[in-house]
Amino acid sequence: MRWGHHLSRASWGSGLGRTPRPPDDRTPFLIHWRWPPKGEHLLGPLRVLVRHRRSSANSATPAGRHGQMFQSTSAAEAIHRHRQNLAEWFSRLPREERQFGPTFALDTVHVDPVIRESTPDELLCPSSGLALDHHSPSVGLPPLALSQLFNPDACGRRVQTVVLYGTVGTGKSTLVRKMVLDWCYGRLPAFKLVIPFSCEDLSSLGRAPASLCQLVAQRYPPLKEILPLMSAAGPRLLFMLHGLERLNLDFRLAGTALCSDPKEPAAPAAIIVNLLRKYMLPEASILVTTRPSAIGRIPSKYVGRYGEICGFSDTNLQKLYFQLRLNQPDCGHSAGFSATPAQRDHLVQMLSRNLEGHHQIAAACFLPSYCWLVCATLHFLHAPTPAGQTLTSIYTSFLRLNFSGETLDSTDPSNLSLMAYAARTMGKLAYEGVSSRKTYFSEEDVRGCLEAGIKTEEEFQLLHIFRRDALRFFLAPCVEPGHQGTFVFTVPAMQEYLAALYIVLGLRKTTLQRVGKEAAELVGRVGEDVSLVLGIVAKLLPLRILPLLFNLLKVVPRVFGRVVGKSREAVAQAMVLEMFREEDYYNDDVLDQMGASILGVEGPRRHPDEPPEDEVFELFPMFMGGLLSAHNRAVLAQLGCPIKNLDALENAQAIKKKLGKLGQQVLPPSELLDHLFFHYEFQNQRFSAEVLSSLRQLNLAGVRMTPLKCTVVAAVLGSGRHALGEVNLASCQLDPAGLRTLMPVFLRARKLGLQLNSLGPEACRDLRDLLLHDQCQITTLRLSNNPLTAAGVTLLLEGLKGNTSLTHLSLLHTGLGDEGLELLAAKLDHNHQLQELNVAYNGAGDKAALALAKAAQEHPSLELLHLYFNELSSEGRQVLRDLGGTAEGGARVVASLTEGAAVSEYWSVILSEVQRNLNSWDWTRVRRHLELLLRDLEDNRGATLNPWRKAQLLRVEGEVKALLEQLGGPGN
C-alpha cells in the first residue's frame, strides 16, 4: 500500500548507513518511520501503538542452537546501529503525509489488513470473470495475523518461506514497513536480524555480478562485521523481498546455476533464486511480497505458506483506520484553521454511518489505499493546506503513491508503465461513461474497453496481467439496489479523473484523425523528395497539373492540423458546457457535492416525483484543467504518462476560447464557484486573469464558504487588477478567518455585502483593517443581521475615522442597542464621506436615537439615516419626524412609514427590508413593530382630508396588512 508511504523501492538500501537525504517531492519509497525522541533507546520503553490484531510481539523466540547468536558486544552494536539506520531511514514522511500535520506519525494510525491463507490449488484455478469480487476467508483457513506468518503449517512442518500477494492498493508496502518497524523497536523478537531488499533496487543492477555479502554490505554498512555469522543465524535471520514482480527469476538449473556461498559473486536474480531454493543459507527465513500475476515465478515446492492480502474486508477495520487518522491532533490545523475535537468526531461519525449503510464507499474502502484517499480528500475539504495543493494534485499524488515505478510486466521488452496502460484502457471506459452520462457498466462494457485493439498473444498476456493486478483498483462491483451485476469506478471522482486524463493525453482519436495522421506523416516523409522531382519535371515538360500537385502536397499537413484543432475545440466545447450545466435539483457547488458523497449527506439531488436520469460530471472539467497544470504534468511524466507542452498549450487555448464566449454569462452562485474552482485547479494566473477580465460582479450568496472555498476565491481573484463592482457574500457562514483569507478580493470591491454571516465583534477587527488599508475602494458596506454589538462598532469607528472611500454603511439588526448608537453619535463626525447610515432594528430607545439623529444633522456629508424598527415610543417617533422636518440641509431621518400626514417616500425600502429578512428576524418582534406602524398609518389617514394622500396611505396599509397576515398576526 504505497499510498501512505511511498518512496521508490530503488532507494531502500542505497542510503542506509549514511546520512539520509532530506525528503523532497520525488523521495521514493518507505522512508517515513517514526524516529524515537532524543535519549529514547530503540529497545527501551515504547509508546502505545493501537493495533486491531495481535502484535508481532506475541511471536515466541525459537530455542535451540541459534539462541545464542550475535551475543558478542561487537555484533550487538552492529545490529543496534542497523536498527537505528533502518528506523531513521523509514521515518521520513513524504509530502503527501506531511499535509496531515507537523507531528503526524504513520505508526500511530496503522491498522493491519486482513491476510487470508490460500493454497496452491486456489492460485492455479483460472478465473472466468473479471476477478472483481471480494474474497472472504475460507472456513478452514482463518485470517492470519502478522505474528502467525511463520507458524508451523497444518501438518506441523516449519514454514521458512512466506509469499504474500495482493493487487495494487491492498497494503503490501505498508505491511513490509510495519514489520520492519516492529523489528526496529523490539516488537518482533522472533528474528535477531532483518534484512529488507527491494526487488526494484535489485533489478536495476542488471546482471552485474555481486555476492550476497556484497549486496548486504553495500546497502547496510553496519552489518559488514557480522556477515560471516549469517550462515549460523538459522531461522532468526529474516530476508524481506518486496516487489518480486520486478525480478525475472529462472529456477531452471540451465538458467541459474547452484550457488551456496554467500561470498560468491553472481547476478542478483541468481542470488535470490538460490535463497528461495534453500541452497544458500538454507535455515534463513524469507518473506516475499508480490502482485498476483508474479506468484508463479516461484515454484510452489519452495513456498511454505501463501497469504493473500485482502485489505479492509471488515468494515470495522475501515472505521478504526478513519478514527485513528482523522482524530490526529494536527489533522485539522492548517492555513489558520483549527478543527475542534467535536468537529473531528462529527466527521468520523458521519463517515461511520455511511459505511454502516453498506454504501458504495464501503466497497471502495475495501482497498486501504482508498481509505487514504478518503482521508486526504476530507482533509482537503475541511482543513485546506497552503496554496498549491489542489484536488487534482491529490488524485495525481494518490496514483503516484500506488503506481510510481510500476511496470505492467518486467519480462516484456516494451517495459510499459502500468499507469499508462490503465490510462489507455480504464480512461477509455471512463470517458465513454462521461460522454454517454452513465456510471454503471456491464461486463460487456468493461471487456469491450479492455480488449479493444488487441491482436497479438503478447497483448493478451499484458491484459491478463492487468486484470489480475490492477483492475480491482479501478473498478468495484456495484452494491446499490437495482444495479447488481454491474460495475462502477471505485470512487465516482476517479471516473472523471481518468476520463480527463484520457483526453489530455491525446488518447481519444477518431478514425479520421488516425487515418489523417498516418497520411500526413507519410506525405511529410516523402513530400520533399516528390516536390523536388515534380519541380524538375515541370521545367522539362509543360504540364500545368504538376504545380497543382506540388501545392496539394503542402496543403495535406495543414488540413490534418485543422482536423486536430477542430477536435480539440469540440472537446473544449463539451467541457465548458458540462461546467456551466445548470441542474434543477442538484445545484450544490462541486466541493459540497464531493463532501456529501463521502459523508453520506446526499442533499436535494433528486425531486421525489421525477428523478432525473442524467448523471452530473462537474468534476470532469475541473480535472481537465488541473491535469494541464505544470505540477501535475511533471508527476504524470514520472508515471509514464507524459503530456507534451505543445499539446497542453493547444488544449489550454481551445478551453480559453470557449470560456471567453460562455464564461461571460451571469451564473448562479454555485456555478460561479465551480468556475472559480476550475481556475484554481488550473493554477495559471495569466490564463485566469485573461478569462476573468470581464467579471464585474461576484455573487456567491448562499454558498457555504468553507476555509477551502475562501482559499479558492482568494487565489483566483486576489491577484486581479480590475475592480469588482459588487462582492455579495450574504448568508455564506463566513468567520473571521475567512475574512482574512478573502482580504485581497475585498480590496478590489466597490460594494461589499456580508449580511447574515453571524459575524461577531472579533470580525470587526478585520473589517477595521480592511477600511484602513491604503488600497481599500469600498463605497458600500452591508453588515446587516450580524451580531456585531457595541464592542464591534467601536472597532468599526476606528476604521471609519481613517477611511476615505466608504459612503454607504448598513448596520441593520446588528445588536447595537443604546450603547452602540451613542458611540456612533459621539464619533460620527470623525468621518467626512459617509452619505447613508442604516441602524434600523437595533433595539435602541428614544434617547440614543435622538442623539444619533442630531449628530447626523450636523454631519457635513450624511444624507440619510435609517432608525425604523427601534424601540421608539410614539413621542420619540414624532420628535424624530419634527427634527427631520425643521433641519435645513441636514440628513433625512427615516423612523416610520409616514412623514407628517403623508406617506414616507422610503416606505417601500422599509417594507422590502422586512420582506427580505423575515427568515432571520424574530417574527413576534417584527409583528409588534408592524402593528405600531399600521396604527400610525391609520391615524394619519383619519387626520387628512386630501384624497390623494388617503389613497397612498390605504395602499401602504394594504402592504403592511399583507405582511402581518404572512406573520400570522391580525390583518385588520
N, C-alpha and C positions, 0 to 999 in steps of 0.2 A: 504494500500500500504506500506508494511513493508520494501520494498527495500531501502528506503532512511532513515529510522529512526527506525531501529529495536532494540528493547530491549524486552526480553521475557516478555510477559504481566504479568507474575508472579511477576515482580518487580515493578509494577505500584505504589502500595501503601505502601509496606513494609518499604521503606526507607524514606517516606515523613515525614517531621518534624524533621528528624535527619540529621547529616552531610552526604551528599551524598558520596558514594564511588567513587574513581577515576575510570573512564571508562576503560575497557580493552576489549580484543577481544571477551570475552564472555558476555559483558554487554548486558542485554536483551533489552527490547522494549521501545521506546518512551522516550528517555532521551536526547533530543538534542534541547531544546528550547533556543532561544536567551535570555541570561540574560542581562538586561539593564546595561549600564555603571554605574560606581560609582556615586552616587549622583542623578541618574535619578529615579524619583518616578515611580512606576508601572503604576499609572494612570495619570502621567504627560505627557509632550509632547512626541509624538511618531514619530519615523522616518517613512518616506513614505513607504508604502507597495504596490507594484504593484499587482493589482488584476484584473482579467479578468471580474469577475462578481461583482454584488453589494456586498458591505461589510456587515458583520453581524451587523455593527453599525447602519444600517438602520432599525433594529428591533425597534419597538416602545415599550416603557416601559408601561406595563399594569397598569392602575389606579385601585383604589378600596381599599378594606380593607387590601390588602397586601402591599400597597405602602409605609407604614411606618415601614416595617420590618427591623430588625437589625440596628436601628438607635442609639442604645446606644454606648457609647465610647468603652466599652469592646468588644462588638460584632463586631464593625467596625475594631478594632485592630486585633481580631481573624481572620476575613476574609482577612484582609490585609496580615497577616503572612501566611495564607493559599495560597493566590495568589503567594506570594514570593516563598514558598516552591515548589508549582507546577511549576512555571516558572524556578526555579533553577534546579529542577529535570529533566524537559523535555528539558533543554538547552544542555545536554550532547550529543556531536556528537559521533556516533560510528566510528570505524576506517575506514569503507567504505566511510564515508563522509569526514573524515579528509584529505583524499588524495586530495581533491579539493582545499586545501589551508588553511593557518592558520586562516584567518578571514572569512572563508566561513560560512554563516548562512542560514539555510534552509528556514526561513520565508521570505527571500528576493527573493526566486525563486518559491514560492508556486503559483500554478495555480489550481483553483477549478475544479474538474472533473464535467462532466455533470451528473445530477441526474434526472432521469425520473420517474415521479409519476406513479405508477401502481395500479391495483385493485386486490382484492382477486380472481376474476374470472380468470385473467391472470395467477396468481400464481398457480391456481389449474388445468389449462389447460395442459395436458400432451404433451410432445414434442416427435414426432416420429423420428426426425432426430438426428444428433449429437450435436445440440444446439451450433453451432459454429458461426452462423451468427450474425452480429452486429444488435443491436436494435436501431431503430430511434424513437425519441419521437413521441407519438401519437398526432394527430391534436388537439384533445380536451384537452389534458393534456400537457401543455408546460413544459419545463425543470424547475426544482426548484433550486433556489439559497439557500445558507445556511440560509440566513435571513428569508426565507419563509417556513422553515420546520414546524414551529408550528403555521402558519397562519390558520385561520378557513378553513374548507373544503368547497366543492362546495355547501353544504346545510347550511352553516353558523354555523355549530357546532364547538365548541372549540376542538382543537386537543391537547391531552395530552401525547399520546404515539406515537412515530415515530419509524418505523423499516426500517433501511437502509440495503440493502443486495447487494452483489456483489461477483463475482468469485474472485479467487486468483489473485492479481495483479491489481485490479481496483482502489484501493486507499482508502479502508475503514479506515485503521490505520492513514493515512495522514489526512483524513477528521476529525477524532476524535482529532488528535493532533492539527489541525488548530483551531477547535472550542475551545479547552482548551486554546490555545494561545490567541485567540481573547478575551476570558473572562479575562485572566490574565492581559492583557493590556487595559482593559476597552472598548474593541470594541464589547462587547456582553452585552449591558445594560439591555436586556430583562430579564436577570437572575441575582439575587442577590448572589446566591451561586451555584457553580457547583461542583458536587462530582463524579469523574470518578471511575469506578470499572473495573478491568479486570476479565472477567469470567474465564479465565485460573487460575488466582490467587484464585478466589473463589472455583473453582473445586478442587484445591489442598488441601483445608481444609477438604474435605470429608464431612461426616455427623456430624462433631463435632458441637455441638450447640453453637450459639453465636447470640446475638441480633444485630439489625441494628445499634444501638448506639455503641455497642462494635466494630463492624466492621469499622465504620467510625472513632471512636476514636483511634483504633489501627493503622489505616493507615494515618490518618490526625490528629495528636495530637492537633494542634491549635484549632480544632473545638470542643474540649471537652466542652468548656464553653458555646457554643450555641446549643448543642444538644437538650435541651428542647424546643428550638424555632423552630425546624424543622417542627413540626406539624402545626405551624401557618404561615409557609413561603408560602404555596399555590403554584401556578404555577411558582413563581420566584425561586423555588428550582428545579434544573435540575440534575437528575441522568443519567450518561452516562455508559451504559453497553456494553463493547466492546468484541466481540467474543462470542456471545451467543451459538455457536455450541459446546463450551466446557462444557456447563452445561446440565445436564439431568433434565428437568423440567416435573413435573407431576401436571397438573391442576385439576385432579380429587379430589373431597373432601376426598375420601377414601385414596388417596395417599398423599395429602398435606392439613393439617388442616388449617382452617381460623385463621389468626392472625392479629390483628390491632395495637398492641402495639409495637412501635419501641424498647422498652426496654426488650421485652420478648425473651428469647433465643430460637433459632430454627436452623435447618440446613440452610446453606447459600442458597441452592436451594429453600427452602421453603420461605425464606425471599423475594427472587426475584419473586417467583410466587405471593405472596401476594401484592408486589408492583405493578406488572403488572395487578393483579385483581382489583387494586384500592381499596383494602380493607385496606391496610396500606398506610398512607399518601395519601389519595385519590386525593388531589389537586396538588400533585407534577407532574412535567413534566419528561418524561423518553425518552431517545434516546437510541435505541438498534442498534448495528451493528452485522451482521451475514453473514454466507455463505448461498447461496440459498437453500441448502439441509436442513437447520435447520429452515426455515421460519415457517413450520407447527408446530413447538413446542409451538408456542404461538397461541392460538385460535384467529381468526380474529376479534371476537367481542371485544377483549381487545386492538385492534390496531386502532388508528385514521388515520394513513397515512402510506402507503408503498412507499418506494423510492428505485429504482434500480440505483446503481452507475454504470454508463455506461463508465467511463473512459474518454479518449480524443477522443470522436467520431467526433469531429470537428478538421480538420487539422490545423486551426488557433490556437487552444489550444496547439497542439503539437509544432508549431513554437514558440509560446510565451514561452513555457517551455524551449526549446532549447536556445532561445535568452537570457533568464534570467540566465540560468545555465552556458552556455558556455562563456558568456560575463563577468563572475565574474573576478575581478581584479587578484585573485590568481589562477585562473583556469589554467593558462599557466606557472606557476612558480614552477619549481621542478627540482631538480638534476642539478642545474646550467643552466637550460634552461628557458628563459622567452619569452612567446609568446606576440607579439605586438598586440595592438588593431586591426590593419589591418589583422593580421593572424587569430585572433579570428573571426572577421567579415567574412573573407573568408570562414572559416569552416561553419559558420552559413548559409551563402548564398548558399553554395553548398548543404548543408543538406536540406535547404528550397526548392531548385529547385528539389531535388529528391522527396520530399514529394508532391510537386505540380504535379509531373509527375504521380501521382497515382501508384507509385511503391509499391512493397510488403512491403517496410519499413513503409509506411503509415498505412497499415493494422496491422503491428506489434506494432506500437506506439499507437494504439487504447488503449492498456493497459499502464497506466502511468509507471508501473514498467519497461517496456521495454524501455521507454524514458530514465529512469535512466541508464539502461544497455548500451544504445547507447552513452550517455554522458560519462559514465565510460570507455567505450572502446576507444572513441576518445581521452579522456584524457590520457589513457594508451599509445595510438599510438603516440601522439604528445607532451606529456609532462610527460615522464616516472618518476615514483616515485622511491625512493631509492631501492637498491637491495632487493629482497624478494618478491615483487609483480609480479605475472605472469598473463597471460591471463586466465589460468585455475583457479587461485585463485579468479579472478574477477567473473567468472561464478559460482564458488562454493559459494562465498560470496553472490552473487545475489540470489541463491537458498536458502541460509540460511536466508537472509532477508525476503524471502517470505514464507518459509516452516518451519522455526525453531519452534519446539514445536507443530506443526500441526499434529493432528491425523486424519485418514480418517473418523472415526465415533466414537464419545466419548461413544456411547451406546454399542459398540461392545467389548466383553471381550478381544479380541486379542490386542486391543489398537494399531493397525497397523499404522505406520508412513505414512503420506500422500506422503512424498518424496520416501519412499521405494516402495510404490505401483506404483508411477509414474516411477521409475527406472525399475520396472519389466515389465510394460505394454508399456509405451512410449519408454523405452530403447529397447525393442524388436522390435518395429516398426522402430525405428531409425537405429538399426543395420541391419535389413533386407533391409532397403533402401541403406545403405552404401555398403553392400555386393552385392546387385544387381545393384548398381550405379544409384539410382533414388532418386529424391527429391519430386516428386509429387505422392500423394497417393489417391486412390479411397476410397469411403466409405466402400467398402468391405474389403480393406486392413486394414483400421482402426478398423473395427468391428472384423476382424479376430484376431488381436493382443489383443484387449481388452477382447474378450470373450474366448480366448484360455484357456482351462483347467478349466473353470467354471462349477461346477456341482451342487452346493447346493444353496438354497434360500438365505442364508447369503452372499454368494459370489456375487450373482446377486445384492443384496442390496448395497454392497460395490461398485460395478461397477456403479450403478445408482448414488451414491453419488459422485464418482469421475467424472463422466460425467458432472454433474451439477456444481460442484465446481471448478474443476481444468483442465478439458480437453481444455477449451478455452485458458488457459495459455500456453499450449504447441503447439496447432495446430491452424491454421487460414485458412479460405477459400482462395484459390489462386485467385489473381486478374489479373494475367498475361494473355494476349491474347492467345487463343488456349488451355488453361488449365482450363477453367471454370468448376466447378463441382468437382474439386479435392481439396485436402488439402495439405498444406505444414507446416513444422515446423515454428513457429512464426518468428524466425530468423534462417538463414541457419546454423550458427555455433552451435545452440542448438541441432540440429540433430546429429552433430558429437560429441558433448559433451555427450549426452545421450547414443549414441552408445558405446563410450569409457567406460562410467560408467557401462553399461550393461555387458561389457566384464570383467572389473577389479573386479566387484562384484561377478563374477563367475556365473552369471545367465544364460549364454548360455551353455546349456548342450545337447549333442546328446543323442539319445535313448540308444546307447551302454554305454555311461557314466552313465546315470540314472540307467539302469539295473545293470551295473557293480558295481556301488556304493552300491546299495541295497544288492547285493550278497556278496560284500566284508564285509559290515557291519554285515550281518548275519553270515558269516564264522568267522569273528572276535569275535562275541559274543559266539559262541558255539565251536570255534576251540580248545580252551584249554581243555575243557571237553572231546571232541571227541578224541583229541590226547592222553589224559590220558587213556581213555577206550581202544583205539587201542593199546597202549603200553602194557597194562595188557594182552589183548587177544593175542598179538603177542608172549608173553612169554609162554602162556598156549598151544596155537595151532601153529603148524609150517606152517603158511600161509605166503607165500612170498609176496602176494599182499598188505598186511597190511602196511608194511613200505613205499610202493609206495603211498598209500593213505595218509599216515602220511605226506610225503613230499609235496604232492599236496596241502594239507591244508595250508602249509606255503607259497606256491607259489602264491595263489589266490590274497592276498592283494598286493603283489609286481607287479603282472600283471596289476591290476587295477591302481596302481600308475604310471606304464608305459603308460597306456592309457591316463590318465590325463596329464602326462608330454608331450606326443605327441600332445595333443590338444592345450596345451599352446604354444608349438613350432609352430604349424600351425598358431595360431593367431599372434604370433610374426613375422612369415614369411610374412603374409598378411600385417601387419602394416608396416614392413620395405619396402616391395615392393611399398606400397602406398606412403611412404615418398620419395622414390627415383624414382618415376614415372616421366618421362620427357615428357611433353606435347609439341606439336609442336607450338601451337598458344596461349598457356596460361601458360607462364613460368615465370610470376612475382613471387616474393617470397610471402610467405603466409601472411605476415603482410601488404604488399601493396594490396594484393587481399582483405583482410578484410577491409582496409580503403576505397577501391574502392566500395565495396558492400554497405557501409554505405553512402558514399558521392555521389554515382551515377556515378563515373568515371569507366566505365567498361573496358576500355583499349582494346588491341588486343586479346580478348578472343577467338573469332571465325573467321576463314577465311571467307571472304564474299561469296566464291563459295561453299565450302564444310564444313558446320558447323558440328563439331563432336557431336555425340550423347552422349558420355560418360560425366558424371559429375566428377568433381575433388573434392576429400575429403582429402585435405592435412592437415586440422586441426585435423582430427581423430587421427593420431599417436601422434600429439602434446598433445592432451588432455589425451591420454592414459598414456604418460609419466608424465604429470602434476598430474594426479589423483593418481599416485603411490608415490608422494612426501609426506613426513610426515605431513606437514601442512594441505594439502587438505584431507588426510585421517582422521585427527583429526576433521576437520569441518564436513566431511561426517558422522562420527560417531555420532555427535550431531544431525544430520538429520535422524538418524535411518538407515543409510546405512554403516555399519562398513566394512572395508576391513581388513582381518586378516593379521598379519605381515608375516606369512609364505606364504600366497598366494601372497602378494606383492613381497616378496623375490624371489619366484619361477618365477613370471612373469618378474621381472627385469632380472633374469639370462637368461631366454629364449630370451628376447629382446637383451641383450648384446651379446649373442651367434650369433644371426642373424646379428646384426650391425657389429660385428667383421668381418664377411665374406663379406658383401655387402658394408660396410662403407669405404673400402679401395680404391674403385674406384674413379677416377677423376670425380668430379661433376661440372656441370655448376655453375656459381656464385650464382644464385638464389636458386638452390637446396642445395648448400653448406650452405647458410644462413639458410634454413629450417632445415637442420641437426643440426646446432648450436642452433637454436631456440628450437628444441626438447630437447636438453640437458639443456637449460635454464629453460624450463618448469619442467623438472625432478628434478632440484635443488639437485643434488647429485654429489658433486665434485669428489668423489672417482670413481664412475661409469663413469663419463665423462672422467676423466684422463686415465682410462684403455682403453676405446673405442677409444679415440682420440690420443692415444700414437703414432700411425703410421702417423698422419697428419704432413706433412712437408711443404706443400705449401697452403697458404691461399689466394685464388684468388676470390675476391669479386668485381672485376672491373665491373663498370656499375650499381651496386646496389646502390640505393639511400639510403645513410647511415643517417637515422634519428637519433635523440638522443636515441630512444629506441633501434635501431639496434646496435648502438655503445655500449650501456649498455649490450646487449645480448652477443656480441662478447667478450667484456672485462670480463664479468662474467664467461664465459665458458672457454676461453683460457688464461685469465690473470694469473691464478694460476698454469699453467702447468710448467713443468721443462725442457722438451726437447726443443731445438732450432727449430725455424721455418726457413726453408731455404729461403722462399720468402713470403712477405706480399704485395699483389697487391691491392691497393685501388684507382686505377685510375678512374677518372670520377665518383666519388661517392658523390659529393656535400657535402664534409666534411667542417666543420668550426672549429675554434679554440677550441670550447667546445668539439667537437667530438675528436679532437686530444688529449685533456687532458683525456677524458674518455678512449681512446684506448692506453694510455701510457703503461700499463702493457703488452699489446700484442706487442707493438713496441720494448720493451726491450728484447723480445725473438727472434726478426727477424734479419736475416743476410742481406737480401735485402729488402728495403722498397720503394715501388712505390706510390707516392702521386700526380701523374700528373693530370692535368685537374680538379682541385678542387676549383678554384677561391680563393686560399689561399692568403691572403694579408700580409703586414708587421707584423700585430698583431699575426699571426700564427707562425712567425719566433721566437717569444719569447718562445713558447712551444717547437719548434724544437731545439732551443739552449739548453733548459733544458734537452731535450732528449739526445743530443750529449754529454752533460757534466755529465750525470748520470753515476755512477760508474759501473752499470751493462749493459751499452749500448754495443752491439756487432754488430752494423750495419756496414757493409762494403760498401754497395752500397745504395745511397740515390738519388732517382729520383724526382725532384721537377719541372719538365718542365711544361710549359703552366699554370703557376700560377703568378698572378701579385704581385710578391714579392717586386720589385723595390729596389732601392739602400738602402732605410731605412731597409728593411728586410735583405739585405746582411750584413749590419753592425752587426745585431744580430747573423746571421749565423757564421760570422767570429769569434765572441766571443766563440761560441760552437766549431768551428774547432780548436781554439787555445788549448783547454783542452781535445780534443778528441784523442784517440789513436787507434781507430778501422776503421774509415772511409777511404776507398781507392778510391772510385768512386763517384763523385758528378755531377749531371746533373742539370744545371740551364738554360736549353734551353728555350727561349721565356718566360722570367720572367720579362721583362721590366727594365733591369738593366741600360741600357744607358751608356754613357761615365762615369758618376759618379760611377756607380756600378763596372765597370771594373777597374777603377782607385783605388777604395777601395780594390778590390781583389789583384791588383798588389802591393799595399803598404803593405798588411798584409799576403800575401800568404806564406811567409817564416815562419810564426808562427806555421804552421802545417808541420810535417815531415813525414806523412804517405800517403798523397794523391798521387794517381797514375794517375788518369784521371779526367779532368775537362772540362765540356761542357757548354760553354756560347754562343753558336750559337744563331742567330736570336734575338739579344737584342738591335738592333738599335745603336750600338757603332760605332764610327768613327775610322779613321786611328790611331790617337794619342793614344787613350785609348787601342786599340787593340795591338798596338806595345809595349806599356808599360807592358801590361799583358804578352805578348809573351816573353819579356826579363826577366820578373820575373820568368816565367815558365822555361826558360833556366837555371836559376841559382838555381832552386829548387832541393833539393837533391833526391827526390823520384818521382816527376811528370814525366810521360812518354808521355802523350798525352793531347793536348789542342785543343778543337773544337772552331773555330771562324767564320765558314762559315755563310752566310746569314746576316752578319752585314753590316752596311753602309760603306763598304770599297771601295775605289777607285781602279782603275787598278794598280796604282803605289803602293798603300798600300798592295794589294794582292801580288804584286811582291816582295816587301820588306819582307813580312812575309815568302814567299817561300824561299827567299835567306837566311833569318835568320835560317830557319829550315835546310837548306842545309849546312850552314857553321858551325853550332854548333856541337861540338863533345860531345856525351853523354848526351845532354840536351833533353828536351821534344820535341816531334814532334808536329808541328803546322798544323792543318788542316783548311785551309781557302778557298779551292777551290776544284774542281773536278780534277785538274791537279797538277802535281809536275814537274816543269821544262817543258820538251817537252813530258812527259809521263802522263798516267792516274794515279791519286792517288789511292793507294790501299784501301782508305777509301771511294771511290766513291759510293759503294753500301750502306754504312752506311748513307751517306748524303741523297741519294735519298729515302731510306726506311724511314728515319725520315720525309721527306716531304710527302710521301705517307700516313704515319700513322697519320699525323697531319693535313691533308688537311681540315677536317671538322671544325677545330678550328682556323685555321690561315686565315689571310687576303689574299684572292686569288690574288688581284691586286699586292700586295707587293711581294708575292711568285713568281708570273709570272715575275715580273721585275728582281728578283734575278736569276731566271732560265734562262732568256734571256741573262744576263751577263755571266753566267756560260757556256751557249751554245756558246757564242761568243769566250770565252777562248778556248773551245774545238776545234772550227773551225779554230782559228788562229794557235793553236799548230799542228793540223792535216796538215795545209798547210806548216808549217815550218819544219816538219820532213820528212825524206826520208825513214825511217825504216818502211817496210810494216807491221810488227807485231804491231808496235805502232799505225800505221794508222788504222789497224783493230780494235784495242782496243778503239781508240778514236771514230771511227764510231759506235761501239756498244753502248758506253755511250751516244753519240749524239742521237741515236735512243731512248734510255730510257728517255732522257730529253725532246725530241720532243713529246713523248707519254704523258708525264706529262703535257706539255704545251697544247696539244690538249684536255686533260681532264679538264684543267682550262679554256678552251675557247680561248686560245691565238693562235698565228700563229705557226704552226708546222714546217715551213720551211722558 
